[in-house]
Amino acid sequence: QNIPEGEKLIKMTMSENQRNLEAGLLLNKNRNDINECRITVAVLFSTFVAVCGSFCFGCAAGYSSMAQTGIINDLGLSVAQYSMFGSSMTFGGMFGAIFSGKVADLIGRKGTMWFGQVFCIAGWLAIAFAQNTIWLDAGRFSTGFAVGLFSYVLMQSCGCSLFYVIGNFIHWRNLALIGLIPCILQVVTLFIIPESPRLLGKWGREKECRASLQLLRGDDADVSEEANTIKETMALFDQGPKSRVMDLFQRRYAPSLVIGVGLMLLQQLSGSSGIMFYVGSVFDKGGFPKSIGSMILAVIMIPKSILGVILVEKMGRRPLLLVSTTGMCLFSLFLAFSFSFRSYGMLDELTPIFTCIGVVGFLSSFAIGMGGLPWIIMSEIFPMNVKVSAGTLVTLANWSFSWIVAFAYNFMIEWNASGTFLIFFSICAAGIAFIYAMVPETKGRTLEDIQASLTDFRQTSMEKGLLNKSLSIRERERKFRNEDVFLETGLSRKSPRELIKKAQDDDGECRVTASVFLSTFVAYSMFGSILTLGGLIGAIFSGKVADVLGRKRMMLFCEAFCVTGWLAIALAKDALWLDCGRLLLGIGIGLFSYVIPVYVAEIAPKHVRGSFVFANQLMQNCGIALFFIIGNFVPWRLLAIVGFVPCVLHVSCIFFIPESPRWLAKKGRDKDCRTALQCLRGPDVDISREANTIRDTIEMSEVDGETRMSELFRRRYAYPLFIGVGLMFLQQLSGSAGVTYYASSLFQKGGFPSAVGTSVIATMMVPKAMLGTIIVDKLGRRTLLMASCAAMGLSALLLSVSYGFQSFGILPDLTPIFTCIGVLGHTVTFALGMGGLPWIIMAEIFPMNVKVSAGTLVTVTNWLFGWIVTYTFNFMLEWNASGMFFIFSMVSAFSIVFVYFLVPETKGRSLEEIQALFSNSVQ
């Protein structure tokens, strides 16, 4: 009897505006006017003018490859300086992307292209007349800013090909002046083409909209049907509130947002920007003549792009994306084998040919699909009311990861070319799975049709999600009958039965209740994820605070935030208090996450350092287990008071422990350093040798002075930095934080009792973490990391299969058991290795002179991606739980490859020996 009442509640509580919007879009879905399919001269010319911006991008991308040798020789640049120059365009593009949507919406598509060309022209002139790196970087940044604007309004391959050809014969300064030509051409021709009719319709300029449509469709075409469709669609969207960037993170936009951001992420992490920007150095490293290789690329890329243009409306977006990504995947693997053969001196005569085939094949595959199709899909899937904020966010994601790849590429190639392309191969393989599982086909459908289909999908998902939520609330109401258990999420005390009764009395108030359900879902996702947002803030300052205050005082400083946070939650009167308390807790934990592993690594003997640092993870699991158990019996306010107890205990104990001897030595307090060491090692131990080693190592590291964040990106620090950031990146993208934060939701969704599930997790996590503490210095870091990642991958795959079976009604009696095994397996195996080992390795691999800046960057990476995962986890779970855990399983599989090829074993070595190992590796 509960389910019909719940369904009745859902049907009665749908928002009136939302119903009107969906009905209007679905009504437009079946309209088909042949005039919309006409390809006139005006459409062709307008498209040509617009894609001149992409031609400018292609010229800029090809420029860095062909000008590399000339610029380095003429201006005396190092590899790090040229990497900064090459990646400055993507950094500028990131800034351009931030403003792209708003600028395009305010001044129009034509105005944005004019505005962008001002920066593009200024950038090319600055490069052409550059006398030092500042001029070069400023010019490249300006060009990138313009390209960031263009990428939003969408012959990159033509521009690349042109510069790949003429760059072999023309000086780099003249090449920059040639880059001005397409910019000037676009500025002149923009006066001739019309503005976007949909933008004019959005602005309410109906007359200009019809005039623009008439010009684009032809003088003899009847545009009234299409104009009315545009007008009606805009009017429907105008009825709803204007969406801000934060409003995007609602379940209604989750499918579109995951597809848009996911495609951009895969496009860049496949290595496309690095190969395109520095293709000459790839040919040189593989022993193939750069001039011949670039000429071959120039000849092949344009026909490949033309083929892509022809096939995109015949094959469709999905098949072409799958073909393109598969080609990139295979050719990345080909390049990995080629550089591996070369490093071992095998097949010396064939490896240059293999390199040429691999590079040409990769870029050709990229040009045929993955290069342009993500931008096409981005421009199709977002409704007009969120196109500004969604387009800006997706474009920003593309340029952010493009800058990371473009900057790190040269260092990675110099360090291990084979391993680099093996990473790209793994990402492309994950891209194939992502496209197959999540990307819809949009060929042959109007923008209104596409958006209506996504809205229809979202409606079905929302009804299921609200039904599950109402039943879950009913269950909790019976359990905590007298408690205000909904305060933390903003719900009222009324039970679902009372809400149904009120819905029958007042239909208007029922629709408000539906809004409360949706806003509650978003509010609790914000409450759950704001801990990681606070952790991100704390991580930004963690390194500097620990260096200024010292390790002990830093821990006291952290506890001030934790104590205040717990009190704010315990005394909360509304959601604001809850969020502020959770944020303060996050800041304290973000600071702790850096200082605790660093302090323990600096005081522990080398033969047990791994076990001691792993105790940090053990204590985390003890805290999680404790709250999983008592949280089933204790009200949430009392639970917050319980969280206050270990903070007070920690503050009391800090006064009895010594300061880190390595920090004291760094500060020149040699006497205090020896006293601390003597206290740690015992009164009868001779600590003079260890004290002298610490002092000598710190003196050597201080020859270069304290390293700033920007100086981290030198070749000498590339290897440890890549390992530290990579492990934190993979730790979070495996879904660990989301599974830990929302374990009860996973059990409920799988049909397993959440109280039983969380109690079982609590029982198993502590022994597993203790086991990890014992074996980390016996098995070693690498072995334990790979075992943990393998088990997490299998558990995530089991959860994917379980939720997939549930959605299709297969094996309904077994899916709760599969869910329980999957959640337990993922959580427990994470605690065994991947939870604590990245922090151990981070504390070991960085020398003292970069520990502040490197530790801060690595910790920020962890908390940034932790927040992304925890905030989006609930939305992805409601949208497609099976697909989400399949992605997590692919990330875990990639983590095994990453650890096997890149992470060294540090077991049984002193910190000074480990840092010497990395120095020798760089040399």
N, C-alpha and C positions, 0 to 999 in steps of 0.2 A: 504493500500500500504506500510505502514511502516513495517509490520511484515515480508513480503517476503524479503525486503531489509535487515532487521536485521538478518534473517536466512541465507541469502547469505553471509553476513559479517562473521557470526560465522563459516560457512563451509569453507570459503576461508582463515580464519585466524587460523586454527589449526596448531600447530607446527609439522614440518616434523619429528623430532625425536620422538615425542609422537605418531604420526600416525604409524611410523615403529614399535615402541615398542608394541603398541596395536595389530597391525596386526600380528606380530610375535608370541605374546602370544596366540592370538585366533587361529592361525594356529596350534600351539602345543596342543590346547585344545582337539582335537579329536583323538590324537594319543594314542594307547593302546597296550602296549607290555606286554605280559603275564609274561615275565622275571622279571618285576618290582614287581610282586605280590608274587614271590617265597620267602619262609621263610627258609633260610639256617641256618646251625649251626653257621656260622660266624655272621649272623645278630643277632641270639639269644644271643650268647656269648658277642658280642659287646654291645648289649642293656643291658645285665646283668652288665657288667663292668661299663657302664655309669651310671646306676641307683644306683650303690653303693654310689654315691654322695648323692642321695636322701635318701638312708638308713642312711648315716651319719647325715643328717638333722633330720630324724625321731628320731635317738638316742639322738641328742642334744635337740630336742623338748620335748621328754619324760623325759629327765634327770632333768629338773628344777622342774617338778612336784614331782618326787619320792625323790629327794634330799632335798626338801624344809625344812622339819623338822630337818634333821640331820645337815645341814649347819647352820640354824638359832641357834640351840642349841650349836653346837661346836664353832662357831665363834661369837656368840652373836649379830647377825644381827637384825635390826629392819625391819618392814614391808616395809618401804621406801627403805632401802638398798637392801632387797631381790628383790623388784620390779625392782630396777636398775639392779641387776645381771640378773634377768630373761629376761628383755627387752634388755640387752646389745647385745644379739645375733642378734636381729632384727636391732638394731642400726648399728652393724657391717655389717649385711647383706645389709643395705642401702648403706654403703660405697663400699662394694663389687659390688653391682649392678651398681654403677656409672661407674666402670671400666670394668664391665663384658663384654660388647659388644666389646669394643676396644681390650681388652686382648685376647678374643676369636678370634677376627679377625686377630690379629698380630701373635700370637703364635699357633693358631689352637685350635681345640676342645680338643684334647688329651693334648696338652701343658697346656691349661687352667686348666684341671682337675689335672694334676701334681702340678701346681702352687698353686691351692687351697688346696691340701692336706698338703702342707707345713704349711700353717696357721692353718689347722684343727688339725694336730698333735701337733703343738706348743700350741694351745689353750687347748686341753685335758690335756697336761702335766702341764700347768700352773694351771688348776683347781685342778688336782689331788694332787699337792704339795702346794696349796695355804695356806698362813698363815694369810691373812687378805683380806679385801674387794677389795683392789687394784689388787691383784693377780687373784681373782675370776672374777672381771669385765674385766680385760685384757684378760684372757683366754676365757671368753664367747664372748667378742668382736672379738677376733681372729677367733674363731670357726664360728661366724656369718659372718665375712668377707669371709671366705672360702665358706660357704653355699650360700652367695650372688653371688659368681662366679658360683657355681654349678647350681643355679636355672636358670641361663640363658641357659646352655647347656642341662638341663633336662635328692622304697620300703619303702617311708616315713612311711607308716603305719606299715611295718614290724619292722623298727627301733623303732618306738614308742611302739609297742606291746612288743618287747623284753625288753625294759627298764621298761615298766609298770610291767612286771612279775618279773624280777630279781632285780628290785629296792626295792622290799619288803623285800629282804633277804640280800642284799649286802650293805656295807658301801658306803657312797657317794664318797669317794676317790677311792675305788676299782672300783666303777661304772664308774668313769671318765677314768680309765685305760682300762676298757673294751671297751670304746668308741674309743680307738686307733685301735682296731682290724680291723674294716671295712676300715679305712683309709689306713692301711698298705696293706690290701688285694687289694684295688683299685690301689695303686701305683704299685704293682707288676704286676697285670694283664693288666695294660695300655700298657705295652711293646708288648703285643700280638695282640691287636686289630688294625684295620686300621684307618686312618684319614678319616674325612668326605669327600666323593667324590665331593660334591657341593662346599665345601671350596677350595679343590684342583683345581676344575674347575675355581673358581673365581680368584685364584692365577695364573692361566695360566699354571699349571703343568698338561698338558693333559695326559701324560704317566702315572703318578702316579694316576690320577683320574680314568683311565681305569683299572689299576691294583687293586685299591681299590674296584671299582664296581665289578670286576671279582671275587674277594675274597668274597664279600658280597652276590652276586647272585649265585655263584657256578661255578665250572670249566667248566661245559658243557653248560653254558648259553651264549647267544649272547648279549653282553652289548652294542653293537655299537649304536643301536637305542637310548637307554637311555643316553649314553655318548654324542651323538650328540645333543640330546634335551637339556641336561645340558649346553653343550658348546654354543649352539645357544642362549639360554636364557641369559647366562652370557654376551655373546657378545652384545645382545640387550640392556641389562642394562648398560653395559660399555659405550654405545654411549651417554647416558645422563650424566649430572653432578653428582658428588658425593654428597650425601645428608648429611648435618649436622643436629644437633638436631633442630635448628631453622627452617630448611627447611621442617621438618616434619609437621609444622603447615600450610601446603598448603591444598587446598581443595581436591587434588587428594589422599591424605593419610588420610583424615578426617574419613571415615568409619572404616578403620582398626584401627586407633589410638583411636577413641572413644570406639570401642569394646574391644581392648586390655586393655586400662587404666580402663574402666568401670568395666570389670570383675575382675581385680585385686583389685579395690576399694571395690567392693561388697564382694569379698572373705574375705578381712580382716575386714571390718566394721561389718560383720556378727558375729564377736566375736570368730572366730575359733582359732586364735593364743592364746588368753587369756585362753580359756577353755582347749586347748591342753597343754599349758605350766603349768597351775595351776589346773589341774583336781583334784588333791588330796585335795586341799583346798575347791573346790566346793562340793565334797563328804562330807568332814568334816562339812561344814556349813549346808548341808542338813540333817546331822545326819546319814549318811550311812557310814559303815566302808570303809576307803580308800583302804585298802589292797584288800578287796573283789571286790570293784568297779573297781580298776585298772586291776585286773585279768580278770574280765568279759570283759573289754575293749580289753585287749590283745587277748582274744580268738575270739572276734567278728570282730575286725578291719581288720585282714588279709583276712578272707573269703570275707568280704565286698569289699576290694580292688581288690581281684581276680575277684569277680563278676563284678566290674566296668571295669576291663581290658577286660573281655569277652564281656560285653554288649556294650562297646564304639564303636566297629565296627559293631554291629548288630542293636542297637537302634539308634545310631547316637549321635552327640555331643549335639544338642539342646534338644531332649527329656530327655537325661540323666541329663543335667544341670537343666532342669525344675523339674524333679523328685527329684534330690538332694536338690535343693534350697527349694522346697516345704516341704520336710522332715525336713530340718533345721528350717524352719519357724514355723512349727507345734510344734516341740520339744522345741524351744525357748519359745513359748507361754506356753507350758506345765511346763517348769522350772519356768517361771514367776509366774504362779498360785501356784506351789509347795512352793516357798519361801514366797509368800504372805500368804498362809495358815499357814506356820510355824511362821511368824512374828505375826499373830493374834491368835496363839495357837489353830488353827483348824486342825482336822484330824491328830493329832500328830503321830499316829501309821502308817499312810499311807504316810506322806510327805517324809520320807527317801526312800521309794520305788519309789515314783514319781520322786525324784531327780535322782535316779539311772537310771530309764527309760529315763528321759529327757537327761541326759548326754550321755548315751550309744547311744540313738537314734540320737542325734545331731551329734556326732563324726562319727557314722556309715554313716549317710547321707552325711556328708562332705567327707568322704573317698571314697564314691562310685562315686562322680562326681565333686563337687565344689573344692575339694582339688587338683586334677590334671588336669581337663579339661581346665581351663583358661591358663595353661602353654602350653598345646597341641595346643590350638587355637592360642596363641601368636606365636608359632613357625611355624604356617601354613600361617597366613594371611599377613605377611610382605614380600615384595620382597627383593631379596638379596642386592640391592643397598641401602636399608634403614634398613636392619635387624640389623646392628650394633647400630645405633642411636635409632631406635624404640625399639629394645629389651632392650637396656639400660634404656630408659625412662620408659617403662612399668614395668620392674623389680624394678626400683627405686621407682615407685609409690607403688608397692606391699610392699616393705620393709619399706617405710616411714610410711604407715598406720599400718603395722604390729607392728612397734615400738610404735606408739601412743596407740594402743589397748593393747599391752602387758604391757606397763608401767602403764596405767591408770586402768587396769582391777582390781587389788587388792584393790585399793582405792574405785572403784565403787561398788565392791561386799561388802566391809565392810560398805559402806554408805547405799546402797539400792539394794539388790540382785534382788528383783522382778522387780524394775524399769530398771535395767541393761538389764535383759533378754527381757523385753518388747521392749527396744530400738533395740536389736538384731532381735527380731521378725519383727519389722517394716522395718528394712533394708532388711531382707530376702524377705519380701513381695514386696518391691520395686525391688529387684533383679529378681523376677519372671517376673514382667512387663518388665524390661530391656531386659532380655533374649528373651522373646517372641517377642518383638517389633524390636530388633536390631541385634541379633546374628544369622549369617547365618549357614546353615548346610554345613560341610566340609567333611563328611564321604565319602570314596570311591573316592576321587578326588586327583590328584597329586598336588603338591605345585604350579606348573605352572598353572594348571586349576583354582585353588582358586584365585591366584593373577590376572589371566586374567579376572575372573568374577567380581572382585572388581574394576579392571580398567575399565571394560565395564560399570559398574554401575556409576562410577565416570565420565565417558565421557558424558553419558546422562545427569547427573546432571549438568555438567559444561556447556553443550550447553544451557540448560534452564536458568541457572544463568547468562550466558553472554548475552543471548537474553533479559532477564529482565533488566540487567544492561545497555545495549545499548539503550533500550527504555526509561529507567529512565534518562539517560544522554541527550537523544533527548528532553525530556520534560523540563529539566533544562536549556538546551541551548536556548530554546524559551523564557524562563522566564528571564534569565540573559544574554541577547544577547551580551552585551558589557563588561561583567565582566569576569575576569580570574578565573572562579569558580572552575576550576580543579587544581589549583596550589597546594592545600593542599594534593592531592593524586598523583601528578606526571603526570597527563594526559596533552596532548597538547591542544591548543585552537581549533583544528579542530573539526567540528561537525561530527556526525556519517555519514551524507550524503557525506561529503568530504572524509571521510575514505573509504567509499564504492567505490567512484570514484577512489581513489588511489589504492584500491585493484584490481579494474579491469585493471588498467594500469600496476601494478607491483605486481605480486603474491608473490614474495619474501618479499617485504616490508609488505605485509599483514600479513604474519606469524609472523613477529616482532610485529605487532600491537596486535595480540592475546596474545603474551607474556606480552605486556604492560597492557592489560586488567587484566590478572592474577596477575601480580606483583602489580598493582594498588590496587586490592582487598586485597592483603596481606598487602600492605603499609598502607591502611587506617585502617585496623584492628589493625595494630601496633600503628598508631596515636591515634585511639580511646581508646585502652587499655593501652597505656603507662602512662596515668594519674593514673591508679590504680597501675602500677609498681612503679611510683614515690611515690604514697601514701604508698606503702609497705616499701620503703626506709625511708620515713619520720617516719612511725610508729615504725620502729626498734629503732630509737633514741628518740622518743617522750617522753617516761617516764623519761629518764635520763635528757634530756634538760629541761623539765618542772620542775624537782626537783632542778636542779642547778640554772637556771635563774629565776625561779618563774613563776607564771601564766601570769602576765602582759607582762614581757619582752619576754616570749616565744611567745606570740601573735604578738609582733612587729617583732620578728625573723621570724615567719611564713610569715608575709606580705612581707618581703624582697624577698622571693622566688616567691610569687604570682605576685608581681609587675613585677619582671624580666621576669617571664614566659609569662605574657600577652604581654609585649613589644616584646619579641622574636617572638610570633605568629603574632602580628600585622605587624611586619617588615620583616616577613619571605620571603626568596628568593627561598628556596627549601625545600624538605621534612626534611632535617637535622635540619633546624631552627624550623620547626613545632614540630618535635619530642622533641627537647631540651626544647622548651617553655612548651610543654605539660608535660614533665617530671618534670620541676621546679614547675609548678602548682601542680602536684601530690605530690611532697615533702612537699610543704606548706600545702596542704589540709590534708595530712597524719599526720602532726604535729598538725594541728587544730583539727582533729577528736578525738584526745585524750584530749587536754588541755581545749577545750571549755566545754564539758559536765562535766569534773572534776571541773573546776572553778565555773560553775554555781551551781553544786550540793554542793560545799563547802560554797557558800555565801547565798544560798536561805533558807528561813524558811521551816521547815519540812512539814507543811501542804500544801504548794504550790510548793515544790521542783520538783515534777514530771512535773507540767505545765511549770515551768521555764526552765527546761532542755529540754522539748519537743519543746520549742520555737526555739531551735537549728535546729530541723527538719523542723519547720515552715519556718524559714528563708531560708533553703536549697530549699524548695519547691517554695518559692517566687522567688529565683534566677533562678530555672529551668523554672518556668512559664514565667518569664520576657523574657528569651532567646528564649523560644518556640514561643512567640508572635512576638517579634521584629526581630527574625531570619528569618521570612518570608519576611521581607521588607528591611533589612539592609545588605549590603555586609559583607563578613566574616571578612575583615580587620577592618572595623568600629565596628563590633560586639566585636572584641578583645579589642578595645579601650574602649567600654562601660564596659567591664569586669574590666577594670582598675579603674573605678570610686569608687565602694564600697571598694576597697582596701585602697585607699587614705582616704576615709571617716572613715574607721575603725581605721587607724593609728592615725588620729586626735583625735578620741574619747577615745582611750586607756589611754591617759594622764589624763583623768578626773575621772577614776574609781579606787577604792581601790584594793590593793592586797588581795589574799585569806587569811582570818584570820587563817585557819588551816595550810596553808603552813608557815605563819609567826611563828605560835606556834611551828611547827616542827623544825624550824631553831633557836628556843630559843629567838625570838624577841617578848617577852610577851607584852611589851608596845605597839608596833606597831600592834600586834594582837588585843588588846583591842580598839585601835583607829579605826582600820578597821571595827571591829564589831559595834562600836558606829555609825560610818558613815552609815553602812548598815541597822542597826535597827532603827536609828533615835536618835536625841540628848536627848530626854526625856525618853528613855527606859533604864532600868537597865539590863546591859548585863553581870554582874559579874557571874551569875550562868552558863550561856552558855559558857563564857570564861573559867571558872574553869573546866567545863565538857570536853571541848576541850583539855585543858592542861593535865588533868588527863588521858584521853584516849590515848593521844599521848605518855605520859610518860610510860604507861603500854605497849603500842606497841613497845616502844624502848627498853624494857627489853631484847628482843631477838636481838636487833640491826637491821640494815638495811638488808633486805632479798635479797640475790642474786637470779638470775634466776633459778639456779639449786636447790635452797632451796625451791622454790615454790611448788615443787612436794612432799610436805609432806602431811600427812593425814589431818592435821588441815586446810590446804588451798584447799583440793581436791574439796569440795562441791562448794564454790564460783567460783573456777577456771573452773570447769566443766560447770557450768551455763554460765559464761562469754564467754568461748570459743565456747560452743555449740550454743548459740544464734547467735554469729557472723558467725559461720559456716553455720547455717541454713538460716540466712538472705541473704547471698550471693548465696548459692546453690538454693535458690528459683527463681533465675534468675532476681532479681530486677535490678541489675546494667545493665545487658544486655538490658532489656526492656526500661530502662530510657535512656541509651546512644544511642540506635538504634530504637527509637519509630517510626521515619519516615520510616525506612526500613520495619518495621512490617506492617505499614499501606499500603505501596506500594505493598508488597508481597500479602496482602489480598485483594488488589483491591480497597482500600479506599483512598480518597485524603489525602496525608500526611499533607498538609497545614491546612486543616480543622481539622484533627485529633489532631495535636499538639496544635492548638489553643484551642480546647475543653479541652484537658488535662490541659493546662495552666489555663483555667478558673476554673476548678474544683479542682485542687490540693491545692491551697491556702485555700479556705474555708474548705476543708477536714482536712488539717493540723491544722487550727485554731480550728476546732471541736475537734481534738485529744488533743490539748493543754488544752481545757476547761474540757474535760471529763476524762483525765488521772488521776486526783486526786479525781474524783467522782466514776468512775467505778473501778479504780485500774489497776495495770499493767497486772496482769494475764488475766483478762477478756478481756481487750483491745487487748492483744497479740493474744489470741485464736480467737477472732472475726476477726482480721486482717488476720491471717494465713488461716482461713476457707474461707474467701472471696478471698484471693489470689489463693488458691487451686482451687476454682470453676472457677475463671477467667482463670487460666492456662489451666484447663480442657476444657473450652469453646474454647480457642484458638487452642488447640490440635484437637478438633472436627472440627473447622472451616477450618484449613489447611488440615486436612484429607479429608473433603468434597471437598475442592478445587482440591486436587491432583487426585481425582476420578471423578471430574466433576459433583458432586452432589450439588443441590441447589445453582447454580452459582449466583443467584440474592441475596441470603441471606448471603453468606459467607463474603462479605465486612462489613455487619452490625454486624455479629458475631465477626469479627476481631476487629471492632471499640469498641464494648462492652467489649470484652476480654481485650484489651490493656488498655482501660480507667479503667476498674474494677481493674486490677492488679496494675496499677500505683497509683490509688487513694487510694485503701485499704492498699497498702504498706505505703503510706504517713500517713495514719490514725494511724498505730500502729507499725508494724514491722520495719519501717524505723528509728524511733527515740527511741523506748523503750529499745532495747538492749543497747544503749549508756547510757540511764538513769540508767539501772540496773547495768551496768559496773561501773559507777561512784559511786554507793551506796554500793556495796557488799564487796569491798576490804578495809581492814584497812590501815592506813597511812604507816605502815612499809613495806607493800608489794605493795602499790599502783603503785610505779614506775615500778617494774618488771612485776607485774600482768597486769597492764594497757598496758604496751608495748606488752606483749605476746598476749593479746586479740585483740589489735588494729592491730598487724601484721597479725593475723589470718584473720581478716576482709579484709584487703587489699590484702593479698595473694590470697584468694579465689575469691575476687573481680576481680583481674587481670586474673585469670584462666577463669572465666565466661565471662568477656568482650572480652578477646582475642579469645576464641573459639566460641563465640556466632554467629558471621557471618558465620563461616564454618558450624556449626551445623544447622543454619537456612537454608542455601542453600542445605544441604544434606537431612535433614528430619525435617522440622519445626514441624510437628505434634508429632513426637516422642520426640523432645526436650521439648515441653511444657507439654507432658504427664509426663516426668521425673520431671519437675518443680512442677507439681500438686502433685506428690507423696511426694516430699520433703516438701511441705507445709502441707500435711496431717500428715506426721511424726512430723512436728514442733508442731502441736496441741497436740500430745501425749507427746512430750518432755516438753512443757510448763505445761501441766496438772499435770504431775507426779513430775516434778523437780523444777520448778521455784516458789519461795515463793512470797507472797505478801509483798511489802515494803511500800505501801501507808500509809502516816501519821506517819511514824516513823523517828526518827533522825538517822543520819549516825551511831552514837555510838550504838543505840539500834539495828540497823540492823546487825552490826558486832558482837554484843553480841549474837544475835539470831543464827548466823552461828557458833560461838564458842560452844554454847550449843548443837547445832545439831551434831557437831563432837563428843563432849563428849558423 
